[in-house]
Amino acid sequence: MDDSISKTIGRNIRKHRISRKMTREKLAEALDLDTAYLGQCERGERQLGLTKTIEIIRYFGITANDIISVNVEKETSHKELYIQQLHNLLDNCSDNQLCAVVQCVTAILPFLKD
């Protein structure tokens, strides 16, 4: 398995985990994996074995194609993933906390470059 396939598989696992609002710890526990190892797999630094990959496919109720396919739009932009991560972080915030986050982001955005 070449490096780009490892990264694609890892990115797709992460995408499915985050879309289900799961922490890496929760998924690692469900699959009997070390959390750090799962993180390395999600980043494409390590390769999951075929058995664990199949377990992930079954756990999420997805197809093998959902794990190995490269979506060109997602390859060029991770915007949807970042928005989902922000949503997960902000989901349990109070009104005051959300107001503070909006004020911080508003102040920071003009200084960030693409």
C-alpha positions in Angstrom: 0.0 0.0 0.0 1.6 3.3 -1.0 1.7 6.4 1.1 -1.1 8.2 -0.6 -3.5 5.3 -0.2 -2.7 5.2 3.6 -3.5 8.9 3.8 -6.7 8.5 1.9 -7.9 5.6 4.1 -6.9 7.5 7.2 -8.6 10.7 6.1 -11.8 8.7 5.2 -11.8 7.0 8.6 -11.4 10.3 10.3 -14.2 11.9 8.2 -16.6 9.0 9.1 -15.6 9.2 12.8 -16.1 13.0 13.0 -19.4 12.9 11.1 -20.7 10.5 13.8 -19.4 12.9 16.5 -17.1 10.3 17.9 -13.9 10.9 19.7 -10.8 9.1 18.6 -10.7 7.5 22.0 -14.2 6.1 21.6 -13.5 4.6 18.2 -10.2 3.2 19.4 -12.0 1.6 22.4 -14.7 0.1 20.2 -12.1 -1.4 17.8 -9.7 -2.5 20.6 -6.9 -0.2 19.3 -4.5 2.1 21.0 -5.7 5.8 20.6 -2.3 7.0 19.5 -2.0 4.2 16.9 -5.5 5.1 15.5 -4.4 8.8 15.3 -1.3 7.7 13.3 -3.5 5.7 11.0 -5.9 8.6 10.5 -2.9 10.8 9.5 -1.6 8.2 7.1 1.6 7.7 9.2 0.7 4.0 9.9 -1.2 1.4 8.0 -4.2 -0.5 9.4 -4.3 -4.2 8.7 -7.0 -5.6 6.5 -8.9 -7.1 9.5 -9.1 -3.8 11.3 -10.1 -2.0 8.2 -12.9 -4.4 7.7 -13.9 -4.0 11.3 -14.1 -0.2 10.7 -16.2 -0.7 7.6 -18.6 -2.9 9.5 -18.6 -0.7 12.6 -19.6 2.4 10.5 -21.9 0.4 8.2 -20.2 1.7 5.1 -18.7 0.2 2.0 -15.1 -0.6 1.3 -15.3 2.1 -1.4 -16.2 4.7 1.2 -12.8 4.0 2.9 -10.6 3.7 -0.1 -12.1 6.2 -2.5 -10.5 9.5 -3.2 -13.0 12.4 -3.5 -11.3 15.1 -5.6 -13.3 17.9 -4.0 -12.4 16.7 -0.5 -8.7 16.3 -1.5 -8.4 20.0 -2.3 -10.4 21.4 0.6 -11.0 20.2 4.1 -13.5 23.0 4.8 -16.4 20.6 5.4 -14.3 18.6 7.9 -13.2 21.8 9.8 -16.8 23.1 9.9 -17.9 19.7 11.4 -15.1 19.8 14.0 -16.1 23.4 15.0 -19.7 22.3 15.2 -18.7 19.4 17.5 -16.7 21.8 19.7 -19.3 24.4 20.0 -22.3 22.1 20.3 -22.4 22.2 24.1 -21.3 25.8 24.6 -23.4 28.3 26.5 -24.7 31.5 24.9 -21.9 33.4 26.7 -19.3 31.0 25.5 -20.5 31.2 21.9 -20.6 35.0 22.0 -16.9 35.0 23.2 -15.9 32.6 20.5 -17.6 34.7 17.8 -15.8 37.8 19.1 -12.4 36.1 19.2 -12.8 34.7 15.6 -14.0 38.0 14.3 -11.0 39.7 15.8 -8.5 37.1 14.5 -9.8 36.6 10.9 -8.4 39.8 9.4 -4.9 38.7 10.4 -5.1 35.2 9.0 -3.8 34.6 5.5 -4.8 31.8 3.1 
